[in-house]
Amino acid sequence: MDKKSVLYQLMGMRMNSIVNGITEQEEDYQALLQEVDKYSDMLEALHLPAEAMKLLDRYVSEYNAIGSHYGMLAYMLGFSDCRELLLDPAHPGKEALADGLL
């Protein structure tokens, strides 16, 4: 993936400036945060050794990175699909918007 591409730059701008505001208002996202807090409190109550906590933290962080990267790729794929649908000329056997909709 070319990190200098316009698509990549646009995705970064939208994700950093707009999505953060949306997540503050989105009820399902906030409910998930509350669930995470509940499990975090339960984990801390176990008083595990620091080494075990560090290992769990790294595991969760890497798993979150996978989910985040997957979401980024899905966003870029959706954006690319929209671009192709709207801008590419119609090809035989390929769906295209009717004339006049652009």
C-alpha distances in whole Angstrom, upper triangle without the diagonal:
4,6,9,8,11,10,8,12,14,12,13,17,18,17,19,22,22,22,23,26,26,26,29,31,30,32,31,28,31,33,30,30,34,34,31,34,37,35,35,38,39,37,39,42,42,42,40,40,37,35,35,34,31,30,30,28,25,25,25,22,20,21,20,17,16,17,15,12,13,14,11,9,13,13,10,12,15,14,13,16,18,17,18,21,22,21,21,24,26,26,29,28,25,26,26,28,32,32,33,31,29
4,5,6,9,9,7,10,12,12,13,15,17,17,18,21,22,22,24,27,27,27,30,32,31,34,32,30,33,35,32,32,36,36,34,36,39,37,37,40,41,39,41,44,44,44,42,42,39,37,37,36,33,32,32,30,27,28,27,24,22,23,22,19,19,20,18,14,16,17,13,12,15,15,12,14,17,15,14,17,19,17,18,21,22,21,21,24,26,27,30,30,27,28,27,29,32,32,33,31,28
4,6,8,9,6,7,10,10,10,13,15,14,15,18,20,19,21,24,24,25,27,29,29,32,31,28,30,33,30,30,34,34,31,34,37,35,34,38,39,37,38,42,42,42,40,40,37,35,35,34,31,30,30,28,25,26,25,22,21,22,21,17,18,19,16,13,16,16,12,12,15,14,12,15,17,15,15,18,20,18,20,23,23,22,23,26,29,29,32,32,29,30,29,30,33,34,34,32,29
4,7,8,7,7,10,11,11,13,15,16,16,18,20,21,22,25,26,27,29,31,31,34,33,30,33,35,33,32,36,37,34,36,40,39,37,41,42,41,41,45,45,45,43,43,40,39,39,37,34,34,34,31,29,30,29,26,24,26,24,21,21,22,19,17,19,19,15,15,18,16,14,16,19,16,16,19,20,18,20,23,23,21,22,26,28,29,32,33,30,30,29,30,33,33,33,31,28
4,5,5,6,9,10,11,12,14,15,17,18,20,20,22,25,25,26,29,30,30,33,32,30,32,35,33,33,36,37,35,37,40,39,38,42,43,42,43,46,46,46,45,45,42,41,40,39,36,36,35,33,31,31,30,27,26,26,25,21,22,22,19,17,18,18,14,14,16,14,11,14,16,13,12,16,17,14,16,19,19,18,18,22,25,25,29,29,26,26,25,26,29,29,29,27,24
4,5,5,6,8,10,10,12,14,15,16,17,18,21,23,23,24,27,28,28,31,31,28,31,34,32,32,36,36,35,37,40,39,38,42,44,42,43,47,47,47,46,46,43,42,42,40,37,37,37,34,32,32,31,28,27,28,25,23,23,23,20,18,19,18,14,15,16,14,11,14,15,12,11,15,15,12,15,18,17,16,17,21,24,25,29,29,26,25,24,24,27,27,27,25,21
4,5,5,6,9,10,11,12,14,15,16,16,19,21,21,22,25,26,25,29,28,26,29,31,29,29,33,34,32,34,37,37,36,39,41,40,41,44,45,45,44,44,42,41,40,38,36,35,34,32,30,30,29,26,25,25,23,20,20,20,17,15,16,15,11,11,13,10,7,10,11,8,8,12,12,10,13,16,15,15,16,20,22,23,27,27,23,23,22,22,25,26,26,23,20
4,5,5,6,9,10,10,12,14,15,15,17,20,20,21,24,25,25,28,27,24,27,30,27,27,31,32,30,32,35,34,33,37,38,37,38,41,42,42,41,41,38,37,37,35,32,32,31,29,27,27,26,23,22,22,20,17,18,17,14,12,14,13,9,10,12,10,8,11,13,10,11,14,15,14,16,19,19,18,20,23,25,26,30,29,26,26,25,25,29,29,29,27,24
4,5,5,6,9,10,11,12,14,15,17,19,19,21,23,25,25,28,28,25,27,30,28,28,31,32,30,32,36,35,34,37,39,38,39,42,43,43,41,42,39,38,38,35,33,33,32,30,28,29,27,24,23,24,22,19,20,20,16,15,17,15,12,13,15,12,11,14,15,12,13,17,17,15,18,21,20,20,21,25,27,29,32,32,29,28,27,27,30,30,30,27,24
4,5,5,6,8,10,11,11,13,15,17,17,19,21,22,22,26,25,23,26,28,27,27,30,31,30,32,35,35,34,37,39,38,39,42,43,43,42,43,40,40,39,37,35,35,33,31,29,30,28,25,25,25,22,20,21,20,16,15,17,15,11,13,14,11,10,13,13,10,12,15,14,13,16,18,18,17,20,23,26,27,31,31,27,26,25,24,27,28,27,24,21
4,5,5,6,8,10,10,10,13,15,15,16,19,20,20,23,22,20,23,25,24,24,27,28,26,29,32,31,31,34,36,35,36,39,40,40,39,40,37,37,36,33,32,31,30,27,26,26,24,22,21,21,18,16,17,16,13,12,13,11,8,10,11,8,7,11,11,9,11,14,14,14,17,18,18,19,21,24,26,28,31,30,27,26,25,25,28,29,28,25,23
4,6,5,6,8,10,10,12,14,15,16,18,20,20,23,23,20,22,25,23,23,26,27,25,27,30,30,29,32,34,33,34,37,38,38,37,38,35,34,34,31,29,29,28,25,24,25,23,20,20,20,17,15,17,16,12,12,14,12,9,12,13,11,10,14,15,13,15,18,18,17,20,22,22,22,24,28,30,31,34,34,30,29,28,28,32,32,32,29,26
4,6,5,6,8,10,11,13,14,15,17,19,20,23,23,20,22,26,24,24,27,28,27,28,32,32,31,33,36,35,35,39,40,40,39,40,37,37,36,34,32,32,31,28,27,28,26,23,23,23,20,18,20,19,15,15,17,15,12,15,16,13,13,16,16,14,16,19,18,18,21,23,22,22,25,28,30,32,35,35,31,30,29,28,31,32,31,28,25
4,6,5,5,7,9,11,11,13,15,16,16,20,20,18,20,23,22,22,25,26,25,27,30,30,30,32,35,34,35,38,39,40,39,40,37,37,36,34,32,32,31,28,27,28,25,23,23,23,20,18,19,18,14,15,16,13,11,14,14,10,11,15,14,12,15,17,16,16,20,21,20,21,24,27,29,31,34,33,30,28,27,26,29,30,29,26,23
4,6,6,5,7,10,10,11,13,15,15,18,18,15,17,20,19,18,22,23,22,23,27,27,26,29,31,30,31,34,36,36,35,36,34,34,33,30,28,29,27,24,24,24,21,19,19,19,16,15,16,14,11,12,13,10,9,12,13,10,11,15,14,13,16,18,18,18,21,23,22,23,26,29,31,32,35,34,31,29,29,28,31,32,31,28,26
4,6,6,6,9,11,11,13,15,16,19,19,16,18,21,20,19,22,24,22,23,27,27,25,28,31,30,30,34,35,35,35,35,32,33,32,29,28,28,27,24,23,24,22,19,20,20,17,15,18,16,13,14,16,13,12,15,16,13,15,18,18,16,19,22,21,21,25,26,26,26,29,32,34,36,39,38,34,33,32,31,35,35,34,31,29
4,6,6,7,10,11,12,14,15,19,20,17,18,22,21,20,23,25,24,25,28,29,28,30,33,32,33,36,37,37,37,38,35,36,35,32,31,32,30,27,27,28,25,22,23,24,20,19,21,19,16,17,19,16,14,18,18,15,16,20,19,17,20,23,21,22,25,26,25,26,29,32,34,36,39,39,35,33,32,31,34,34,33,30,28
4,5,5,6,9,10,12,12,16,17,15,16,20,19,19,22,24,23,24,27,28,27,30,32,32,33,36,37,38,38,39,36,37,36,33,32,32,30,27,28,28,25,23,24,23,20,20,21,19,16,17,18,15,14,17,17,14,16,19,17,16,19,21,19,20,24,24,24,25,28,31,33,35,38,37,33,31,30,29,32,32,31,28,26
4,5,5,6,9,10,10,14,14,11,13,16,16,15,19,20,19,21,24,25,24,27,29,29,30,33,34,35,35,36,34,34,33,30,29,29,27,24,25,25,22,20,21,20,17,17,18,15,13,15,16,12,12,15,15,12,14,17,16,15,19,20,19,21,24,24,24,26,28,32,33,35,37,36,33,31,30,29,32,33,32,29,27
4,5,5,7,9,10,13,14,11,12,15,15,14,17,19,18,19,22,23,22,24,27,27,27,30,32,32,32,34,31,32,31,28,27,28,26,23,23,24,21,19,20,20,16,16,19,16,13,16,17,14,14,18,17,15,18,20,19,19,22,24,23,24,27,28,28,29,32,35,37,38,41,40,36,34,34,33,36,37,36,32,31
4,6,5,7,9,12,14,12,12,16,16,15,18,20,19,20,23,25,24,26,29,29,29,32,34,35,35,36,34,35,34,31,30,31,29,26,27,27,24,22,24,23,20,20,22,19,17,19,20,17,17,21,20,17,20,23,21,20,24,25,24,25,29,29,28,30,33,36,37,39,42,41,37,35,34,33,35,37,35,31,30
4,5,5,6,10,11,9,11,14,14,14,17,19,19,20,23,24,24,26,28,29,29,32,34,35,35,37,35,36,34,31,31,31,29,26,27,27,23,22,24,23,19,20,21,18,16,19,19,15,16,19,18,15,18,21,19,19,22,23,22,24,27,27,26,29,31,34,35,37,40,38,35,33,32,30,33,35,33,29,28
4,5,5,8,9,6,7,11,11,10,13,15,15,16,19,20,20,22,24,25,26,28,30,31,31,33,31,32,31,27,27,28,25,23,24,24,20,19,21,20,16,17,19,16,14,17,18,14,16,19,18,16,19,21,20,20,24,24,24,26,29,29,29,31,33,36,37,39,41,40,36,34,34,33,36,37,36,32,31
4,6,8,10,8,7,11,12,10,13,15,15,16,19,20,20,22,24,25,25,28,30,31,32,34,32,33,31,28,28,29,26,24,25,25,22,21,23,22,19,20,22,19,17,21,21,18,19,23,21,20,23,25,23,23,27,28,27,29,32,32,32,34,36,40,40,42,45,43,40,37,37,36,38,40,38,35,34
4,6,9,8,8,11,13,12,14,17,17,18,20,22,22,24,26,27,28,30,32,34,34,36,35,36,34,31,31,32,29,27,28,28,24,24,26,24,21,23,24,21,19,23,23,19,21,24,22,20,23,25,23,24,27,28,26,29,32,31,31,33,36,39,40,42,44,42,39,36,36,34,37,38,37,33,32
4,6,6,6,9,10,11,13,15,16,17,19,21,21,23,25,26,27,29,31,33,33,36,34,35,33,30,30,31,28,26,27,26,23,23,24,22,19,21,22,18,17,21,20,17,19,22,20,18,22,23,21,22,26,26,25,27,30,29,29,32,34,37,38,40,42,40,36,34,34,32,35,37,36,32,32
4,5,5,6,9,10,11,12,14,15,17,19,20,21,23,25,26,27,29,31,32,35,34,35,32,29,30,31,27,26,28,27,23,23,25,23,20,22,23,20,19,23,22,19,21,24,22,21,25,26,24,25,28,28,27,30,33,32,32,35,37,40,40,42,44,42,38,36,36,35,38,40,38,35,35
4,5,5,6,9,10,11,12,14,15,17,18,20,21,23,25,26,28,30,30,33,32,33,30,28,28,28,25,24,25,24,20,21,23,20,17,20,20,17,17,20,19,17,19,22,20,19,23,24,22,24,27,27,26,29,31,31,32,34,36,39,39,40,42,40,37,35,35,34,37,39,38,35,35
4,5,5,6,9,10,11,13,14,16,16,19,20,21,23,25,26,28,28,31,29,30,28,25,26,26,22,21,22,21,18,18,20,18,15,17,18,14,14,18,17,14,17,20,18,18,21,23,21,23,26,26,26,28,31,30,31,34,36,39,39,40,42,40,37,35,35,34,37,39,39,35,34
4,5,5,6,9,10,11,13,15,15,17,19,20,21,23,25,27,27,30,29,30,28,25,25,26,23,21,23,22,19,19,21,19,16,19,20,17,17,21,21,18,20,23,22,21,25,26,25,26,29,30,29,32,34,34,34,37,39,42,42,44,46,44,41,38,39,38,41,43,42,38,37
4,5,5,6,9,10,11,13,14,16,17,19,20,21,24,26,26,29,28,30,27,24,26,26,22,21,23,22,19,20,22,20,17,20,21,18,18,22,21,19,22,25,23,23,26,27,26,28,31,31,31,33,36,35,36,39,41,44,44,45,47,44,41,39,40,39,42,44,43,39,39
4,5,5,6,9,10,11,12,14,16,17,18,20,22,24,24,27,26,27,24,21,23,23,19,18,20,19,15,16,18,16,13,17,18,14,15,19,18,16,19,22,21,21,24,25,24,26,29,29,30,32,34,34,35,38,39,42,42,43,45,43,40,38,39,38,41,44,43,39,39
4,5,5,6,9,10,10,12,14,15,16,18,20,22,22,25,24,25,23,20,21,21,18,16,19,18,14,15,18,16,13,16,18,15,15,19,19,18,20,23,22,22,25,27,26,27,30,31,31,33,36,36,37,39,41,44,44,45,47,45,42,40,41,40,43,46,45,41,40
4,5,5,6,9,10,11,13,14,15,17,19,21,22,25,24,26,23,20,22,23,19,18,21,20,16,18,21,19,16,20,21,19,19,23,23,21,24,26,25,25,29,30,29,31,34,34,34,37,39,39,40,42,44,47,47,49,50,48,45,43,44,43,46,48,48,44,43
4,5,5,6,9,10,11,12,14,16,17,20,20,23,23,24,21,19,21,21,17,17,19,18,15,17,19,17,15,19,20,17,18,22,22,20,23,26,25,25,29,30,29,31,34,34,34,37,39,39,40,42,44,47,47,48,50,47,44,43,43,43,46,49,48,44,44
4,5,5,6,9,10,10,12,14,16,18,18,21,20,21,18,15,17,17,14,13,16,15,11,13,16,14,12,16,17,15,16,20,20,19,22,24,24,24,27,29,28,30,33,33,34,36,38,39,40,42,43,47,47,48,49,47,44,43,43,43,47,49,48,45,44
4,5,5,6,9,10,10,12,15,16,17,20,19,21,19,15,17,18,15,14,17,17,14,15,18,17,15,19,20,19,19,23,23,22,25,27,27,27,30,32,31,33,36,36,37,39,41,42,43,45,46,50,50,51,53,50,47,46,47,46,49,52,51,47,46
4,5,5,6,9,10,11,13,15,17,20,20,22,19,16,19,19,16,16,19,18,15,17,20,19,17,21,22,20,22,25,25,24,27,30,29,30,33,34,34,35,38,39,39,41,43,44,45,47,48,52,52,53,54,52,49,48,48,48,51,53,53,49,49
4,5,5,6,9,10,11,13,14,17,17,19,16,13,16,16,12,13,16,15,12,15,18,16,15,19,20,19,20,23,24,23,26,28,28,29,32,33,33,35,37,38,39,41,43,43,45,47,48,51,51,52,53,51,48,47,48,48,51,54,53,50,49
4,5,5,6,9,10,12,12,15,15,16,14,11,13,14,11,10,14,14,11,13,16,16,15,18,20,19,20,23,24,24,26,28,28,29,32,33,34,35,38,38,39,41,43,44,45,47,48,52,52,53,54,52,49,48,49,49,52,54,54,50,50
4,5,5,6,9,10,12,15,15,18,15,13,15,17,14,14,17,17,15,17,20,19,19,22,24,23,23,27,28,27,29,32,32,32,35,37,37,38,41,42,42,45,47,47,48,50,52,55,55,56,58,55,53,51,52,52,55,57,57,53,52
4,5,5,7,10,11,15,15,17,15,12,16,16,13,14,18,17,15,18,21,19,19,23,24,23,25,28,28,28,31,33,33,34,37,38,38,40,42,43,44,46,48,48,50,52,53,56,56,57,58,56,53,52,53,53,56,59,58,54,54
4,5,5,8,8,11,12,14,11,9,12,13,10,11,14,14,13,15,18,17,17,21,22,22,23,26,27,27,29,31,32,33,35,37,37,39,41,42,43,45,47,48,49,51,52,55,55,56,57,55,52,51,52,53,56,58,58,55,54
4,5,6,7,10,11,13,11,9,12,14,11,12,15,16,15,17,20,19,19,22,24,24,25,28,29,29,31,33,34,35,37,39,39,41,43,44,45,47,49,50,51,53,54,57,58,58,60,58,55,54,55,55,58,60,60,56,55
4,5,8,12,13,16,13,12,15,17,14,15,19,19,18,20,23,22,23,26,27,27,28,31,32,32,34,37,37,38,40,42,42,44,46,47,48,50,52,52,54,56,57,60,60,61,63,60,57,56,57,57,61,63,63,59,58
4,5,9,11,13,11,10,14,15,13,14,18,18,17,20,22,22,22,25,27,27,28,31,32,32,34,37,37,38,41,42,42,44,46,47,48,50,52,53,54,56,57,60,61,61,62,60,57,57,58,58,61,64,64,60,59
4,7,9,11,10,9,12,14,13,14,17,18,18,20,22,23,23,26,28,28,29,32,33,33,35,37,38,39,41,43,44,45,47,48,50,51,53,54,56,57,58,62,62,62,64,62,59,58,59,60,63,65,65,61,60
4,6,8,6,6,10,11,10,12,15,15,16,18,20,20,22,24,25,26,28,30,31,32,34,36,37,38,40,41,42,44,46,47,48,50,52,53,54,56,57,60,60,60,62,60,57,57,58,59,62,64,64,61,60
4,5,5,6,9,10,11,12,14,16,17,18,20,21,23,24,26,27,28,30,32,33,35,36,38,39,41,42,44,45,47,48,50,51,53,54,56,57,57,61,61,61,63,61,59,58,59,60,64,66,66,62,61
4,5,5,6,9,10,10,12,14,15,16,18,20,21,22,24,26,26,28,30,31,32,34,36,37,39,40,42,43,44,46,48,49,51,52,53,54,55,59,60,60,62,60,57,57,58,58,62,64,64,60,59
4,5,5,6,9,10,11,12,14,15,17,18,20,21,23,25,26,27,29,30,31,33,35,36,37,39,41,42,43,45,47,48,49,51,53,53,54,58,58,58,60,58,55,55,56,57,61,63,63,60,58
4,5,5,6,9,10,11,12,14,15,16,18,20,21,23,24,26,27,29,30,32,33,35,36,38,39,41,42,43,45,47,48,49,51,52,53,56,57,56,58,56,54,53,55,55,59,61,61,58,57
4,5,5,6,9,10,10,12,14,15,16,18,20,21,22,24,26,27,28,30,31,33,34,36,37,39,40,42,43,45,46,48,49,50,51,55,55,55,57,55,52,52,53,54,57,59,59,56,54
4,5,5,6,9,10,10,12,14,15,16,18,20,21,22,24,26,27,28,30,31,33,34,36,37,39,40,42,43,45,46,48,49,49,53,54,54,56,54,51,51,52,53,56,58,58,55,53
4,5,5,6,9,10,11,12,14,15,17,19,20,21,23,24,26,27,29,30,32,33,35,36,37,39,41,42,43,45,47,48,48,52,52,52,54,52,49,49,50,51,55,57,57,54,52
4,5,5,6,8,10,10,12,14,15,17,18,20,21,23,24,26,27,29,30,32,33,35,36,37,39,41,42,43,45,46,47,50,51,51,52,50,48,47,49,49,53,55,55,52,51
4,5,5,6,9,10,10,12,14,15,16,18,20,21,22,24,26,27,28,30,31,33,34,36,37,39,40,42,43,44,45,49,49,50,52,50,47,46,47,48,52,53,53,50,49
4,6,5,6,8,10,10,12,14,15,16,18,20,21,22,24,26,27,28,30,31,33,34,36,37,39,40,42,43,43,47,48,48,50,48,45,45,46,47,50,52,52,49,48
4,5,5,6,9,10,11,13,14,15,17,19,20,21,23,25,26,27,29,30,32,33,35,36,37,39,41,42,42,46,46,46,48,46,43,43,44,45,49,51,51,48,47
4,6,5,6,9,10,11,12,14,15,16,18,20,21,22,24,26,27,29,30,31,33,35,36,37,39,40,41,44,45,45,47,45,42,42,43,43,47,49,49,46,44
4,5,5,6,9,10,10,12,14,15,16,18,20,21,22,24,26,27,28,30,32,33,34,36,37,38,39,43,44,44,46,44,41,41,42,42,46,48,48,44,43
4,5,5,6,9,10,10,12,14,15,16,18,20,21,22,24,26,27,28,30,31,33,34,36,37,37,41,42,42,44,42,39,39,40,41,45,47,47,44,42
4,5,5,7,9,10,11,13,14,16,17,19,20,21,23,25,26,27,29,30,32,33,35,36,36,40,40,40,42,40,37,37,38,39,43,45,45,42,41
4,5,5,6,9,10,11,12,14,15,16,18,20,21,23,24,26,27,29,30,31,33,34,35,39,39,39,41,39,37,36,37,37,41,43,43,40,38
4,5,5,6,8,10,10,12,14,15,16,18,20,21,22,24,26,27,28,30,32,32,33,37,37,38,40,38,35,35,36,36,40,42,42,39,37
4,5,5,6,9,10,11,12,14,15,16,18,20,21,22,24,26,27,28,30,31,32,35,35,35,37,35,33,33,34,35,38,40,41,38,36
4,5,5,6,9,10,10,12,14,15,16,18,20,21,23,24,26,27,29,30,31,34,34,34,36,34,32,31,32,33,36,39,39,35,34
4,5,5,6,9,10,11,12,14,15,17,18,20,21,23,24,26,27,28,29,33,34,34,36,35,31,31,31,32,36,37,37,34,33
4,5,5,6,9,10,11,12,14,15,16,18,20,21,22,24,26,26,27,31,31,32,34,32,29,29,30,31,34,36,37,33,32
4,5,5,6,9,10,10,12,14,15,16,18,20,21,22,24,25,26,29,30,30,32,30,27,27,28,29,32,34,35,32,30
4,5,5,6,9,10,10,12,14,15,17,18,20,21,23,24,25,28,29,29,32,30,27,26,26,27,31,33,33,29,28
4,5,5,6,9,10,11,12,14,15,16,18,20,21,22,23,27,28,28,31,29,26,26,26,26,30,32,32,29,27
4,5,5,6,9,10,10,12,14,15,16,18,20,21,21,25,25,26,28,26,23,23,24,25,29,30,31,28,26
4,5,5,6,9,10,10,12,14,15,16,18,20,20,24,24,24,27,25,22,21,22,23,26,28,29,26,24
4,5,5,6,9,10,11,12,14,15,17,18,19,23,24,24,27,26,22,21,21,21,25,27,27,24,22
4,5,5,6,8,10,10,12,14,15,16,17,21,22,22,25,24,21,20,20,21,24,26,26,23,21
4,5,5,6,9,10,10,12,14,15,15,19,19,20,22,21,18,17,18,19,23,24,25,22,21
4,5,5,6,9,10,10,12,14,15,18,19,20,22,21,17,16,16,17,20,22,23,20,18
4,5,5,6,9,10,11,12,13,17,18,20,22,22,18,17,16,16,20,21,21,18,17
4,5,5,6,9,10,10,11,15,16,17,20,19,16,15,15,16,19,20,21,19,17
4,5,5,6,9,10,10,13,14,15,17,16,13,12,12,13,17,18,20,17,16
4,5,5,6,8,10,13,14,16,18,18,14,12,11,11,15,16,17,14,12
4,5,5,6,8,11,13,15,18,18,14,13,12,12,15,16,17,14,12
4,6,5,5,9,10,11,14,14,11,10,9,11,14,15,17,14,13
4,6,6,9,9,11,14,13,10,8,6,7,11,12,14,11,11
4,6,8,10,13,16,16,12,11,8,7,10,11,11,9,7
4,6,9,12,15,16,13,12,9,10,12,12,13,11,9
4,6,8,12,14,10,11,8,10,13,13,14,14,12
4,6,10,12,10,10,8,10,11,11,13,13,12
4,7,9,7,7,6,8,10,10,14,13,13
4,6,5,8,8,11,13,14,17,17,17
4,5,8,10,13,14,15,19,19,20
4,7,9,13,14,17,20,20,20
4,6,10,12,15,18,17,17
4,7,9,12,15,14,15
4,6,9,12,10,11
4,6,8,7,8
4,6,6,9
4,6,7
4,6
4
